[in-house]
Amino acid sequence: MLHHAGAGPRIPATVWRARALVVAGVCTAALATACGPRSQAAAPPTGGGLSVSYQAPRGGGADERDFLRERRLPEKVAEDLNRSLRLPERIEIVGRSCKKDDTPEYDPETGRIALCYGFIGEVRSMFEADRSSGAEGDADERTAGVITETLYHEAAHALIDKLDLPFTGREEDVADQFAAYRLLGQGEPGRAALLAAADNYALYARDADPADADPSDEHAPDAVRSAGYRCYLYGSAPRHKRAAEYRALVDGKRLTKERAALCQGEYDDLRRGWRQLLAPHMTDR
Ligand SMILES: [Zn+2]
């Protein structure tokens, strides 16, 4: 249930689960002050639902923790899902320094989503380098978009686990589709976040060593995930806007004309699928 693999070797979920047991102790007494109280704004209304907490950074990461806190990125995702869904069990989003790799992860053993401070710095560095090569967009804004998409992706793993949702196909693809489903329902900020995630996957794909390609990886290749998000963006566009605003998405490379012709159907299918999966669990709001 790793999110971004980057250019480095990917860690199987089984390895993560084993490691998670070792690092499961979070806010110990010694760290209680640094961990701080659980965010009230993101506290679930009942015994279940999503909550947010932050661990003290270790060996750097204070700027990234502050970035998350000031923008309330985890809190906003938690509030959105708590408002929309009845969740009988707790799901905790934990901002923290991760040990070796900085890959965000949902751990079914603990019900926690780890959001690694190092991942935030890595994404921002990629966007800053991209900006210097002439690409448009504010690096902080694009980083915030990727983090929000990441949180929805990991939340999808948590919902599949806690609500025992049935699905077919690769869970990683389904989780990407959930991120697109939630973000594309949020207007322009959500669209910008999903485009930032598509751009970020394209950067990972550009920087990857072909020798590291792993056909048995549970994730689709980064270039494929990038194309998927561009496709959903294009497919969700109102028909009258498609010719103008969204034409740039179909660049013939990251998204081809042939795939673009399928995208409205793909987007409609994923939205219908997730609506049906969540229908028994929706609140009335
Ligand atoms: Zn995943």
Boltz pocket constraint, residues with backbone or C-beta under 6 A from the ligand:
constraints:
  - pocket:
      binder: B
      contacts: [[A, 1], [A, 2], [A, 3], [A, 153], [A, 154], [A, 157], [A, 171], [A, 172], [A, 175]]
      max_distance: 6.0
